[in-house]
Amino acid sequence: MRRTVVPSRSAGVPGRGLAAPAALVAYAAALVVALFVALFVAPPALAHRGSGAGSVEQGNLGPSFRKAFVEYWASGDEDFNPDMDRVVDYWFRFHVVKAVIAAILLTVLVVFAVLLWRAFLRAGGLGAARRVVLASTGVLTTLLALFALVVTTANVQGAVAPFASLLSTLPTGATDGELSVTLGQVRRRLAGDSTTSEPTPPALHVMIDDFARYHVAMAVCAAVVAVVLVGMSVVWWRRFARTESSDRRTRRVFGSFGTLAALSSLAVIVVVVANTTTAADSRAALAAFFGGGW
């Protein structure tokens, strides 16, 4: 006959206090606040402080890039002009800082999620309300870990190709001013305007190459994530199969995680295919972007 063992203070998570509803609610609230500060407050400040961006900061990033973009296109050079260099440098540092913070948070969240779910599986001696709160906190932590994973990969992508990442700040539908004229020239060159015999501007080559690099970076990151998720799904389904049918709680947890990992891997594989296709024909994809069809 199996005997239910009430978890000791050293079992699963440190102390029974963490299994108390009030402690778990406080933990969840602190986690959300810490996540917000770490991902949305700290990176802009750290990136600006550690760069030679000068007046470039999060608040004026869009206008600064638009001005630099017009000047860069008009310069006729492949190398960035000083204003563009400052904006791209700031955006590169921003993504590096955010990727590092997100990766650290991802590690912490994964550790806490493992501890919480282990505590839930050993929570036979706890009341139903505490088990519900423990499971809910485990779900929240798992979802936040997935969010941190998405943030990490997106910022690795931005750090690999910061110039292409900045293109998303351009109002491609602008209809007046120097920016509108510049965007019109970019569209014509991307469309292969045959009415001019002028050579393709070096800036356009840089944009096409960086746009391809931007999507290759995401394809590679997503492919790695997909492999990890498939592997985790296999491990969890094997544990599900080895668990006794009488242990329904453990089977539900392993089955749920196996299903979540499998479905997530399918979604990530779609991202891999989409970004690989875009990178293979980056000129057409960039034309669609500037044409407003992106």
Residue, then its C-alpha position, 0 to 999 in steps of 0.5 A: m500500500r502506498r503511503t502519502v508523505v507530507p513534504s518536509r521543510s526541505a522538500g521541493v521548495p525552501g520551507r512550507g511557507l512558500a506553499a501558503p497562498a499568501a506567500l505564493v501571491a506575494y511571490a507572483a506579484a514580486l515576480v511580475v514587478a521584477l520582470f517589468v523593471a528588468l525588461f522595460v526599465a533597466p535596458p534603456a537606461l543601461a544602454h544609454r549609459g554604456s554607449g556613445a549615443g549622446s542624445v539618443e535615448q528611448g524617448n527620441l529613438g524614432p525621430s533620431f533614426r528617421k533623421a539619420f536614415v534620410e542623411y544616410w541615404a543621401s550620403g551615397d556611402e556604404d558606411f554609416n554617417p555619424d548620426m546613424d552610427r550613434v543610433v545603431d550603436y545605442w540600439f545594439r547595446f539596448h538589445v544586448v542588455k535586454a537579451v542578457i537580462a532576459a536570459i538570466l530571468l529565463t534561468v531563474l524562472v525555469v528553476f522556480a518553475v521546476l521547484l514549484w511543480r515538484a512541490f505540487l507533485r509532493a503536496g498530498g498533505l496540503g489542503a485543496a486550496r493550497r494545491v490550487v494556489l501552488a499549481s496556479t503559481g506554477v502555471l504563471t511562472t511557466l508562462l513567464a518563462l516562455f515570455a522570457l524565452v521569446v524576449t531573449t530570442a527577439n533581442v538576440q535577433g535585434a543585437v545581430a542586426p540592429f539596423a534592420s531592427l530599426l527599420s520598423t520605426l520608420p513610418t513607411g506611409a509618410t506622405d510629406g517631407e524629406l523622409s517621404v521623398t527618401l522612402g519613395q526613392v527606396r521603393r523605386r530602387l527595390a522595385g527595380d525602376s528601369t527609368t534610371s541608369e544610376p547604380t544601386p545605392p550602397a545604402l540599399h545593399v546594406m539594408i538588403d543584407d542586414f534584413a537577411r541577417y535579421h531573419v537568419a538570426m531569428a531562424v537559427c534561434a527558433a531552430v535551436v528552441a524547436v529542437v529543445l522543445v521537441g526533446m523536452s516533449v519526448v522526455w515528459w511523455r516518457r515520464f508520463a508513460r512510466t508513471e503509474s496510472s494510479d498517480r493521476r496528478t503526476r500523469r496530468v502534469f507530465g502530459s500537460f507539459g509534454t503537450l505544451a512543449a509539442l504544440s510550442s515546437l510546432a509554432v516555433i517551426v512555423v517561425v523557422v520556416a517563415n524567417t528562412t523564406t524571408a531571408a532567402d529573398s530579402r530584397a522582395a521582403l524588404a520591398a514588401f515592408f517599404g510598400g506597406g505590405w509587411 
